[in-house]
Amino acid sequence: MDKQQAINLVKETFESSFERGQFIKFIKNLLNQYEEAEITRTVNYIPDSFKNYISKYERLGIYRDDEGHRIDILVVQLKRETSLEHARSMQRNFVAGYLQGKYGTDSDKDAALVAFVSLNSEDWRFSLVKLDVKLEATDKGGMKPVDILTPARRWSFLVGSQEKSHTAQRQFVPIIEDDQNNPSLTRLEEAFNIEKVTKEFFEKFRSLFIRTKEELDKAVNENPKVKTDFESKGIDTVNFAKKLLGQIIFLYYLQKKGWWAYPDLMDTVKG
């Protein structure tokens, strides 16, 4: 698949409400090949601690990389929209139990690619959940393997019709383009790890802050009225630039969440 086709695939998948067929198409192109091994588990198979959040889950297939790691592809249907945004630890822990074989399936699994879907939301979450193994000392002086979970906040994309897919394109398009090789679990981890993207954001923010401060310095130095106003109010260009950019980011956040459509809520925020 060429680059433009890969970009279009990511956009069609991640800038829309969840659609099962489209998700399967994306996974097939991301992994190149996987074993279709579908199962569906309703609430009867879900532990009591998760029944208030999850109505059912599906396994679409099983993928094994060239290093022997097994990755299951899951769709987890959430009961409430709030479960999508505010219960990431619940989502992670539910999949951890699945990977450990606690829900009537085998435990020969290293990770899962998961679509967390809420029927009441146009957004959904695409996650990688992985079990690592560390050694822990026993009371008798020996060592035993213990499963641990990777941090959920670093292994998830919030996607859907209200979201843009620029970061997802950056992370997944190179893998989709490379249709001659099956991606390893390590490469998938790197795709979900957006630390580099976060670093790039702060570097650009720093550059914007410097440019803003320089323009403010110019305005203060060239306009006596502005200079007098700044001095009389005890304002300096550094803190003014910080506050200005911070308020712009906050307004963007409100716009992204769609809160402009709720004037009562905005009155509460302003109050």
VEXLUMDREN-49469 format. One record per residue (C-alpha): y, x, z negated; residue number from 1. Coordinates in steps of 0.5 Angstrom, whole numbers, plus 2048, in hexadecimal, padded with zeros to 3 digits. Last residue first. Example, Ala and Ser with C-alpha at 12.3 -4.5 7.8 and 13.67 -1.06 7.14 Angstrom:
// VEXLUMDREN-49469
pt yy 7FE	xx 81B	zz 7F2	num 2
pt yy 7F7	xx 819	zz 7F0	num 1
This chain:
// VEXLUMDREN-49469
pt yy 840	xx 7DC	zz 7B5	num 271
pt yy 83F	xx 7DF	zz 7BC	num 270
pt yy 838	xx 7DE	zz 7BC	num 269
pt yy 838	xx 7D7	zz 7B9	num 268
pt yy 83D	xx 7D5	zz 7BE	num 267
pt yy 838	xx 7D8	zz 7C4	num 266
pt yy 832	xx 7D4	zz 7C1	num 265
pt yy 836	xx 7CE	zz 7C2	num 264
pt yy 838	xx 7D0	zz 7C9	num 263
pt yy 831	xx 7D1	zz 7CB	num 262
pt yy 831	xx 7D2	zz 7D3	num 261
pt yy 834	xx 7D9	zz 7D1	num 260
pt yy 82E	xx 7DB	zz 7CD	num 259
pt yy 82A	xx 7DC	zz 7D4	num 258
pt yy 826	xx 7E2	zz 7D0	num 257
pt yy 829	xx 7E7	zz 7D6	num 256
pt yy 830	xx 7E4	zz 7D5	num 255
pt yy 830	xx 7E5	zz 7CD	num 254
pt yy 82D	xx 7ED	zz 7CE	num 253
pt yy 833	xx 7EE	zz 7D4	num 252
pt yy 838	xx 7EC	zz 7CE	num 251
pt yy 835	xx 7F1	zz 7C9	num 250
pt yy 835	xx 7F6	zz 7CE	num 249
pt yy 83C	xx 7F5	zz 7D0	num 248
pt yy 83E	xx 7F5	zz 7C8	num 247
pt yy 83A	xx 7FB	zz 7C7	num 246
pt yy 83E	xx 7FE	zz 7CD	num 245
pt yy 845	xx 7FC	zz 7CA	num 244
pt yy 843	xx 7FE	zz 7C3	num 243
pt yy 841	xx 805	zz 7C5	num 242
pt yy 847	xx 806	zz 7CA	num 241
pt yy 84C	xx 804	zz 7C4	num 240
pt yy 848	xx 809	zz 7BF	num 239
pt yy 84A	xx 80F	zz 7C4	num 238
pt yy 851	xx 80C	zz 7C6	num 237
pt yy 854	xx 80C	zz 7BF	num 236
pt yy 856	xx 806	zz 7BC	num 235
pt yy 85B	xx 806	zz 7B5	num 234
pt yy 85E	xx 800	zz 7B7	num 233
pt yy 865	xx 803	zz 7B8	num 232
pt yy 862	xx 809	zz 7BB	num 231
pt yy 85F	xx 805	zz 7C1	num 230
pt yy 865	xx 801	zz 7C2	num 229
pt yy 869	xx 806	zz 7C2	num 228
pt yy 865	xx 80A	zz 7C7	num 227
pt yy 865	xx 804	zz 7CC	num 226
pt yy 86C	xx 803	zz 7CB	num 225
pt yy 86D	xx 80A	zz 7CD	num 224
pt yy 869	xx 809	zz 7D4	num 223
pt yy 866	xx 810	zz 7D7	num 222
pt yy 863	xx 813	zz 7D1	num 221
pt yy 860	xx 80D	zz 7CE	num 220
pt yy 85D	xx 80B	zz 7D5	num 219
pt yy 85A	xx 812	zz 7D7	num 218
pt yy 857	xx 812	zz 7D0	num 217
pt yy 854	xx 80B	zz 7D2	num 216
pt yy 851	xx 80D	zz 7D9	num 215
pt yy 84E	xx 813	zz 7D5	num 214
pt yy 84B	xx 80F	zz 7D0	num 213
pt yy 848	xx 80A	zz 7D5	num 212
pt yy 845	xx 810	zz 7D9	num 211
pt yy 842	xx 813	zz 7D3	num 210
pt yy 83F	xx 80D	zz 7D1	num 209
pt yy 83C	xx 80C	zz 7D8	num 208
pt yy 839	xx 813	zz 7D8	num 207
pt yy 836	xx 811	zz 7D1	num 206
pt yy 833	xx 80A	zz 7D4	num 205
pt yy 830	xx 80E	zz 7DA	num 204
pt yy 82D	xx 813	zz 7D5	num 203
pt yy 82B	xx 80D	zz 7D1	num 202
pt yy 827	xx 809	zz 7D6	num 201
pt yy 824	xx 80F	zz 7D9	num 200
pt yy 821	xx 810	zz 7D2	num 199
pt yy 81E	xx 809	zz 7D2	num 198
pt yy 81B	xx 80A	zz 7D9	num 197
pt yy 818	xx 810	zz 7D6	num 196
pt yy 815	xx 80D	zz 7D0	num 195
pt yy 812	xx 807	zz 7D5	num 194
pt yy 80B	xx 808	zz 7D3	num 193
pt yy 807	xx 803	zz 7D7	num 192
pt yy 807	xx 807	zz 7DD	num 191
pt yy 804	xx 80D	zz 7D9	num 190
pt yy 7FF	xx 809	zz 7D6	num 189
pt yy 7FD	xx 807	zz 7DD	num 188
pt yy 7FC	xx 80E	zz 7DF	num 187
pt yy 7F8	xx 810	zz 7D8	num 186
pt yy 7F3	xx 80A	zz 7DA	num 185
pt yy 7F2	xx 80E	zz 7E0	num 184
pt yy 7F4	xx 80B	zz 7E7	num 183
pt yy 7EF	xx 80A	zz 7ED	num 182
pt yy 7F1	xx 80E	zz 7F2	num 181
pt yy 7F2	xx 80D	zz 7FA	num 180
pt yy 7F7	xx 807	zz 7F9	num 179
pt yy 7FD	xx 80B	zz 7F6	num 178
pt yy 802	xx 806	zz 7F8	num 177
pt yy 800	xx 802	zz 7F2	num 176
pt yy 801	xx 808	zz 7ED	num 175
pt yy 807	xx 80A	zz 7F0	num 174
pt yy 80A	xx 803	zz 7F0	num 173
pt yy 808	xx 802	zz 7E8	num 172
pt yy 80D	xx 805	zz 7E4	num 171
pt yy 813	xx 805	zz 7E8	num 170
pt yy 812	xx 7FE	zz 7EA	num 169
pt yy 811	xx 7FB	zz 7E3	num 168
pt yy 817	xx 7FE	zz 7E1	num 167
pt yy 81B	xx 7FB	zz 7E7	num 166
pt yy 817	xx 7F4	zz 7E6	num 165
pt yy 81D	xx 7EF	zz 7E4	num 164
pt yy 81C	xx 7EA	zz 7DF	num 163
pt yy 81D	xx 7E2	zz 7DF	num 162
pt yy 817	xx 7E1	zz 7E4	num 161
pt yy 812	xx 7E5	zz 7E0	num 160
pt yy 811	xx 7EB	zz 7DC	num 159
pt yy 811	xx 7EE	zz 7D5	num 158
pt yy 80E	xx 7F5	zz 7D6	num 157
pt yy 809	xx 7F8	zz 7D1	num 156
pt yy 806	xx 7FF	zz 7CE	num 155
pt yy 80C	xx 802	zz 7CA	num 154
pt yy 80D	xx 7FC	zz 7C5	num 153
pt yy 806	xx 7FB	zz 7C4	num 152
pt yy 805	xx 802	zz 7C1	num 151
pt yy 7FE	xx 805	zz 7C2	num 150
pt yy 7F8	xx 802	zz 7BE	num 149
pt yy 7F3	xx 805	zz 7B9	num 148
pt yy 7EC	xx 805	zz 7B9	num 147
pt yy 7E9	xx 80A	zz 7B4	num 146
pt yy 7E4	xx 80F	zz 7B5	num 145
pt yy 7E1	xx 812	zz 7AE	num 144
pt yy 7E1	xx 819	zz 7AB	num 143
pt yy 7DD	xx 81C	zz 7A5	num 142
pt yy 7E0	xx 81D	zz 79E	num 141
pt yy 7DC	xx 818	zz 79B	num 140
pt yy 7E1	xx 813	zz 79A	num 139
pt yy 7E2	xx 813	zz 7A1	num 138
pt yy 7E8	xx 817	zz 7A5	num 137
pt yy 7EB	xx 814	zz 7AB	num 136
pt yy 7EA	xx 816	zz 7B3	num 135
pt yy 7EE	xx 812	zz 7B8	num 134
pt yy 7EC	xx 80E	zz 7BD	num 133
pt yy 7F1	xx 80A	zz 7C2	num 132
pt yy 7F0	xx 803	zz 7C4	num 131
pt yy 7F5	xx 801	zz 7CA	num 130
pt yy 7F9	xx 7FB	zz 7CB	num 129
pt yy 7FD	xx 7FB	zz 7D2	num 128
pt yy 802	xx 7F5	zz 7D3	num 127
pt yy 805	xx 7F0	zz 7D8	num 126
pt yy 809	xx 7EB	zz 7D4	num 125
pt yy 80B	xx 7E4	zz 7D7	num 124
pt yy 811	xx 7E1	zz 7D9	num 123
pt yy 812	xx 7DA	zz 7DB	num 122
pt yy 810	xx 7D7	zz 7D5	num 121
pt yy 80D	xx 7D1	zz 7D2	num 120
pt yy 806	xx 7D2	zz 7D5	num 119
pt yy 806	xx 7D9	zz 7D1	num 118
pt yy 803	xx 7DF	zz 7D4	num 117
pt yy 801	xx 7E6	zz 7D2	num 116
pt yy 7FE	xx 7EA	zz 7D8	num 115
pt yy 7FA	xx 7EF	zz 7D5	num 114
pt yy 7F7	xx 7F6	zz 7D7	num 113
pt yy 7F2	xx 7F8	zz 7D2	num 112
pt yy 7EF	xx 7FE	zz 7CF	num 111
pt yy 7E9	xx 802	zz 7CD	num 110
pt yy 7E4	xx 7FD	zz 7CE	num 109
pt yy 7DC	xx 7FE	zz 7CC	num 108
pt yy 7DD	xx 7F9	zz 7C6	num 107
pt yy 7D9	xx 7F3	zz 7C9	num 106
pt yy 7DB	xx 7EC	zz 7C9	num 105
pt yy 7DA	xx 7E7	zz 7C4	num 104
pt yy 7E2	xx 7E7	zz 7C1	num 103
pt yy 7E1	xx 7ED	zz 7BD	num 102
pt yy 7E0	xx 7F2	zz 7C2	num 101
pt yy 7E4	xx 7F8	zz 7C0	num 100
pt yy 7E8	xx 7F7	zz 7C6	num 99
pt yy 7E9	xx 7EF	zz 7C5	num 98
pt yy 7EB	xx 7F1	zz 7BE	num 97
pt yy 7F1	xx 7F5	zz 7C1	num 96
pt yy 7F3	xx 7F0	zz 7C6	num 95
pt yy 7F4	xx 7EB	zz 7C0	num 94
pt yy 7F8	xx 7F1	zz 7BC	num 93
pt yy 7FC	xx 7F2	zz 7C2	num 92
pt yy 7FE	xx 7EB	zz 7C3	num 91
pt yy 800	xx 7EA	zz 7BB	num 90
pt yy 804	xx 7F1	zz 7BB	num 89
pt yy 808	xx 7EE	zz 7C1	num 88
pt yy 809	xx 7E7	zz 7BD	num 87
pt yy 811	xx 7E6	zz 7BF	num 86
pt yy 812	xx 7E6	zz 7C6	num 85
pt yy 80B	xx 7E3	zz 7C9	num 84
pt yy 809	xx 7DF	zz 7C3	num 83
pt yy 810	xx 7DB	zz 7C3	num 82
pt yy 80E	xx 7D8	zz 7C9	num 81
pt yy 808	xx 7D4	zz 7C6	num 80
pt yy 801	xx 7D4	zz 7C7	num 79
pt yy 7FF	xx 7DA	zz 7CA	num 78
pt yy 7FB	xx 7DB	zz 7D0	num 77
pt yy 7F8	xx 7E2	zz 7D0	num 76
pt yy 7F6	xx 7E5	zz 7D7	num 75
pt yy 7F1	xx 7EB	zz 7D7	num 74
pt yy 7EF	xx 7F1	zz 7DB	num 73
pt yy 7EA	xx 7F5	zz 7D8	num 72
pt yy 7EB	xx 7FD	zz 7D8	num 71
pt yy 7E5	xx 801	zz 7D7	num 70
pt yy 7E6	xx 809	zz 7D7	num 69
pt yy 7E1	xx 80D	zz 7DB	num 68
pt yy 7E5	xx 813	zz 7DD	num 67
pt yy 7E5	xx 810	zz 7E4	num 66
pt yy 7E8	xx 809	zz 7E2	num 65
pt yy 7E4	xx 803	zz 7E0	num 64
pt yy 7E7	xx 7FC	zz 7E1	num 63
pt yy 7E5	xx 7F6	zz 7DF	num 62
pt yy 7E6	xx 7EF	zz 7E1	num 61
pt yy 7EA	xx 7E8	zz 7E0	num 60
pt yy 7E9	xx 7E8	zz 7D9	num 59
pt yy 7EC	xx 7E1	zz 7D6	num 58
pt yy 7F0	xx 7DF	zz 7D0	num 57
pt yy 7F1	xx 7D8	zz 7CC	num 56
pt yy 7F5	xx 7D4	zz 7C8	num 55
pt yy 7F9	xx 7DA	zz 7C4	num 54
pt yy 7FE	xx 7DA	zz 7BF	num 53
pt yy 7FC	xx 7D5	zz 7BA	num 52
pt yy 7F5	xx 7D7	zz 7BB	num 51
pt yy 7F6	xx 7DE	zz 7B9	num 50
pt yy 7F4	xx 7DF	zz 7B2	num 49
pt yy 7EE	xx 7DA	zz 7B3	num 48
pt yy 7EB	xx 7DF	zz 7B8	num 47
pt yy 7EA	xx 7DC	zz 7BF	num 46
pt yy 7E4	xx 7DA	zz 7C2	num 45
pt yy 7E5	xx 7D3	zz 7C1	num 44
pt yy 7EC	xx 7D4	zz 7C4	num 43
pt yy 7E9	xx 7D4	zz 7CB	num 42
pt yy 7E6	xx 7DB	zz 7CE	num 41
pt yy 7E6	xx 7DC	zz 7D5	num 40
pt yy 7E1	xx 7E1	zz 7D9	num 39
pt yy 7E2	xx 7E4	zz 7DF	num 38
pt yy 7DF	xx 7EB	zz 7E1	num 37
pt yy 7E2	xx 7ED	zz 7E8	num 36
pt yy 7E1	xx 7F5	zz 7E8	num 35
pt yy 7E7	xx 7F9	zz 7EA	num 34
pt yy 7EA	xx 7FC	zz 7F0	num 33
pt yy 7F0	xx 7FF	zz 7F2	num 32
pt yy 7F3	xx 7FF	zz 7EB	num 31
pt yy 7FA	xx 7FD	zz 7EC	num 30
pt yy 7F8	xx 7F9	zz 7F3	num 29
pt yy 7F3	xx 7F5	zz 7F0	num 28
pt yy 7F7	xx 7F4	zz 7E9	num 27
pt yy 7FD	xx 7F1	zz 7EE	num 26
pt yy 7F9	xx 7EC	zz 7F2	num 25
pt yy 7F6	xx 7EA	zz 7EB	num 24
pt yy 7FD	xx 7E9	zz 7E8	num 23
pt yy 7FF	xx 7E5	zz 7EF	num 22
pt yy 7F9	xx 7E0	zz 7EE	num 21
pt yy 7FA	xx 7DF	zz 7E7	num 20
pt yy 801	xx 7DD	zz 7E8	num 19
pt yy 806	xx 7DF	zz 7E2	num 18
pt yy 80D	xx 7DD	zz 7E3	num 17
pt yy 811	xx 7E1	zz 7E8	num 16
pt yy 814	xx 7E8	zz 7E8	num 15
pt yy 80E	xx 7EC	zz 7E6	num 14
pt yy 809	xx 7EA	zz 7EB	num 13
pt yy 80D	xx 7E9	zz 7F1	num 12
pt yy 812	xx 7EF	zz 7EF	num 11
pt yy 80C	xx 7F4	zz 7EE	num 10
pt yy 808	xx 7F2	zz 7F5	num 9
pt yy 80F	xx 7F3	zz 7F9	num 8
pt yy 810	xx 7FA	zz 7F6	num 7
pt yy 809	xx 7FC	zz 7F8	num 6
pt yy 80A	xx 7F9	zz 7FF	num 5
pt yy 810	xx 7FD	zz 7FF	num 4
pt yy 80D	xx 803	zz 7FD	num 3
pt yy 807	xx 803	zz 802	num 2
pt yy 800	xx 800	zz 800	num 1
